Amino acid sequence: APLLPALVIMAGTVLLAYHFEYTDTFPVHIQGFFCYDRAYAKPYPGPEDTSRAPPVLVYSLVTAVPTVLILVGELAAFFCRPWGRQEKTIISGQCCYFIPLLRRIVRFLGVYSFGLFTTTIFANAGQVVTGNQTPHFLSVCRPNYTALGCQLPGPQYITDRGACAGNPALVMAARKAFPSKDAALSAYAVVYTMYVTLVLEVRGSRLAKPSLCLALAAPAVLVGVVRVAEHRNHWADVLAGFLTGTAIAAFLVSPLMASPEMHPKPHSRPPTQGHSLPSSLPAPYSPQHTQAPTQETSQAHAGPTPGTS
Ligand SMILES: *[C@@H]1O[C@H](CO)[C@@H](O)[C@H](O)[C@H]1NC(C)=O
């Protein structure tokens, strides 16, 4: 397995995300502003930690909820899959029986965490490159309108780099708004989790799936609403964040779903299996790709099999 390249790419991604998040390696683009611009003159809502959707909460949710849902979904699909209980008995032993499950879980969670860091990088890069200000920018910038000549007739566009008299750290943070990182991470988590858990065929899951969709999407939308309501972002920032996260999730999930391991070919089934699956659906745990020798069928039939009761 190409594990080493994957690890190297992962390490590089984490390093890049770290540099964006915690260092000044990539300086933010300094955008000018119009005197008294109402779109940027909202009151300062306080530090991010005092938000109703603080970063700690958003980051824990986008990390923990998809991990738990993917684990639960894979285990449920593994033990409650609707097709062929007898199919479980044709595999050779317990070790090979669990390997596809483990491989799927590791791959789904690995790609998920890779995508989290990628989303962080994309959002941070967008913020640094555009330098679009938050709605409360002028409140933390506190420009001296007299000194900048705002009393002159006509709209004055201020590009003076030293125009802001406020706290430099707050001003720098108020220059990073487009796209909203919280919105991007939320959308990424929701779309990835939906894709990966909703294709699983679990018995009695037909009603649960729409509910799960709503339960996942509602908090993500709420994060965006809170960002706008607290004057931390414009609507455009949140929408761009949602688009970024959705695009990255879709981009990462499609090759994952298309890989042969996720779609074992139906024609490789042993002839004893009369039924067939719709080929558009992934058949996650059919034992063919465990390379189980079929001549051991009868032997394994007598042995204990997990999940059968
Ligand atoms: C703003 O600039 C004017 C002119 O340079 C100066 O007289 C005034 O004291 C400044 N105000 C503040 C609050 O710094």
The ligand as a Gaussian input file, in Angstrom:
#p B3LYP/6-31G(d) Opt

LIG

0 1
 C       -6.430000      62.953000      14.692000
 O       -5.606000      63.676000      13.831000
 C       -5.651000      65.090000      14.091000
 C       -4.846000      65.793000      13.031000
 O       -3.675000      65.110000      12.741000
 C       -5.104000      65.373000      15.508000
 O       -5.150000      66.739000      15.790000
 C       -5.968000      64.582000      16.520000
 O       -5.435000      64.735000      17.807000
 C       -6.039000      63.140000      16.158000
 N       -7.009000      62.486000      16.999000
 C       -6.711000      61.386000      17.684000
 C       -7.812000      60.819000      18.482000
 O       -5.614000      60.863000      17.643000

